[in-house]
Amino acid sequence: MINEETFASRLTSLREQKKVSAREMSLDLGQNGSYINRIENRKAFPSMQCFFYICDYLQISPAAFFDDTTKAPHALDALTELLKNLSIEQLELIAQIAREFSEK
């Protein structure tokens, strides 16, 4: 279950993966420069609308935000988009490679 602490940690992790500062992200979202920092420090919590803006900014779905088993959801989403255009044979080859990586 996600709470303010895990929400803040997940936001920090995803923001750092995007290689953007909390201030830059805040300003890009049209917020006060300390907005994201306040969320990450558990001094504020975003509204539902702002949460959706955060997800759009991070280029992930709300479900991916809460799925902490996926370390880099934006990379996974980008890969998924590329895979949609491949043939069954190509997908099977990629699945085989992925299985080999996961065994190591």
C-alpha positions in Angstrom: 0.0 0.0 0.0 1.3 3.4 -0.9 1.3 6.2 1.7 2.8 9.7 1.7 6.3 8.3 2.5 6.3 5.8 -0.3 4.7 8.3 -2.7 7.5 10.8 -1.9 10.2 8.2 -2.4 8.7 7.0 -5.7 8.5 10.6 -6.9 12.1 11.2 -6.0 13.3 8.1 -7.7 11.3 8.7 -10.9 12.4 12.4 -11.0 16.0 11.5 -10.6 15.8 8.9 -13.4 14.5 11.7 -15.6 17.6 13.7 -14.5 15.7 16.8 -13.6 15.9 18.9 -10.4 12.9 19.3 -8.1 12.9 23.0 -8.8 13.0 22.6 -12.6 10.2 20.0 -12.4 8.1 22.3 -10.2 8.5 25.2 -12.6 7.8 23.1 -15.6 4.5 22.0 -14.0 3.6 25.7 -13.5 4.0 25.5 -9.8 6.1 27.3 -7.2 9.8 26.4 -7.4 9.6 24.4 -4.1 6.4 22.4 -5.0 8.1 19.1 -5.8 10.6 19.5 -3.0 7.7 19.9 -0.5 6.0 16.7 -1.8 9.3 14.8 -1.6 9.8 16.0 1.9 6.3 15.0 2.9 5.2 18.6 3.6 2.6 18.6 0.9 0.6 16.1 -1.2 -0.5 16.8 -4.8 -4.1 17.1 -5.8 -5.4 14.4 -8.1 -5.1 16.8 -11.0 -1.5 17.7 -10.2 -0.8 14.0 -9.8 -1.9 13.4 -13.4 0.3 16.4 -14.5 3.2 14.8 -12.6 2.6 11.5 -14.4 2.4 13.2 -17.8 5.6 15.1 -17.0 7.4 11.8 -16.1 5.9 10.2 -19.2 4.4 7.3 -17.3 0.9 6.1 -16.5 -0.6 6.5 -13.0 -0.5 2.7 -12.7 3.2 2.7 -13.5 3.8 5.4 -10.8 2.4 3.1 -8.2 4.1 -0.1 -9.5 7.3 0.0 -7.5 8.4 -3.3 -8.9 9.2 -1.6 -12.2 12.4 0.3 -11.7 12.3 2.4 -14.9 8.7 2.6 -16.0 9.3 5.2 -18.7 11.9 3.0 -20.3 9.5 0.1 -20.2 6.7 2.1 -21.7 9.0 3.3 -24.5 10.1 -0.3 -25.2 6.4 -1.5 -25.2 5.6 1.1 -27.9 8.5 -0.2 -30.0 7.4 -3.8 -29.5 3.9 -3.1 -30.8 5.2 -2.9 -34.4 7.2 -6.1 -34.4 6.2 -9.5 -36.0 5.5 -12.5 -33.8 8.9 -14.0 -34.7 10.7 -10.8 -33.7 8.8 -10.7 -30.4 9.7 -14.3 -29.7 13.4 -13.5 -30.3 13.2 -10.5 -27.9 11.4 -12.6 -25.3 14.1 -15.3 -25.5 16.8 -12.6 -25.0 14.9 -11.2 -22.0 14.6 -14.6 -20.5 18.3 -15.1 -20.8 19.0 -11.8 -19.1 16.6 -12.5 -16.3 18.3 -15.8 -15.6 21.6 -14.2 -15.0 
